[in-house]
Amino acid sequence: ASIRLKKTSKMLKREGSLVQLLENTSASEALPIPAPRSLTKAQLRSKVVEELLESEELFVSDLALMINSFKTPFTDHGVLTPGELETLFGNINIILGISKNHLYRPLIKRKETLEKEGSSINNMAVGDLLRSYSKYLAAFQPYCSNQENALQLLEALNKNEHFLDSLSIAEEKADTRGLPLQAFIIKPLQRVCKYPLLIRELLNTTEEGTDEYTELKEVSIIFETKVRQINE
């Protein structure tokens, strides 16, 4: 775990900032979507909408796991001091609530409405939901700005046998898919950088001249700006 943590820490230092992470990651790397030659534009849009839904569901699930399997046990059993808990987990509960209530649930509700109407997911408008969600992105700023401190603390805690024993028990009990704690700690940073990429792909696969295209074009600028503000 210590070796993997050092690699993660070095990666963050090498990238330098959220903005560089965003600029150094291509949409094709972020989204495993087939080439345009094999699918129509409408089919491609369906794939991107599905990716937005599924990846947001996984993000919400991972944050809940992080809180229930790591933060809460560490708190209840006095494994870490209040200061260490704050450094490691920050406002993760707030981020979870925002993501679940202001993006994931609205997306699911709209999808269910479309299904009841017998309409294709390709016709699902998401621009307005993303615009509404963008108002809450500031919550990511304190968490992401503290990322390096959290990883440095976790690396130092690798020398604490009591912590390592508690960590090992938590990782064994939780369905972490083989991922260590530090992989979950960087989830919010990874997610906030992925939003602009997803929106860019949505824009590229939405018909020009439609209300949804206009909405996504504006939302794309909003998210790009918000991510840069998070980095300040």
BELVENCOR-V831071 format. One record per pair of residues at least 24 apart in sequence whose ideal C-beta (glycine too) atoms are under 7 Angstrom apart, sorted by the first residue. I is the first residue (numbers start at 1). GAP is how many residues later the second one is. Records with the same first field share a line. If there is no record, write none. Layout:
I = GAP, GAP
//
This chain:
1 = 157, 179
2 = 153, 156
4 = 176, 178
5 = 146, 149, 150, 153, 177
6 = 149
8 = 143, 174, 178
9 = 142, 146
12 = 135, 136, 139
17 = 214
18 = 126, 171, 174, 175, 209, 212, 213
19 = 208, 209, 212
21 = 172
22 = 171, 174, 205
25 = 168, 172
27 = 170, 173, 174
30 = 164, 167
31 = 170
41 = 164
42 = 80
44 = 161
45 = 77, 160, 161
46 = 74, 75, 76
48 = 150, 153, 154, 157
49 = 72, 75, 77
50 = 71
51 = 147
52 = 55, 74, 146
53 = 54, 58
56 = 43, 47, 48, 51
57 = 47
59 = 40, 128, 132
60 = 36, 39, 40, 44
62 = 122, 125
63 = 29, 32, 33, 36, 124
64 = 32
65 = 109, 111
66 = 26, 118
67 = 25, 26, 29
69 = 101, 104, 105
70 = 100, 111
73 = 97
74 = 92
77 = 89
79 = 83, 84, 87
84 = 69
87 = 59, 62, 63, 66
88 = 62, 65, 66, 97
90 = 52, 53, 56
91 = 48, 51, 52
92 = 51
94 = 45
95 = 44, 45, 48, 93
98 = 38, 41
102 = 30, 31, 34
103 = 26, 30
125 = 87
126 = 76
127 = 85, 88, 89, 92
128 = 87
130 = 69, 89
131 = 84, 88, 91
134 = 85, 88, 89, 92
137 = 55, 89, 93
140 = 48, 52, 90
141 = 89
143 = 45
144 = 44, 45, 48, 86
147 = 39, 42
150 = 35
151 = 31, 34
154 = 27, 28, 31
192 = 35, 38
193 = 34
195 = 28
196 = 24, 27, 28, 31
199 = 24
//
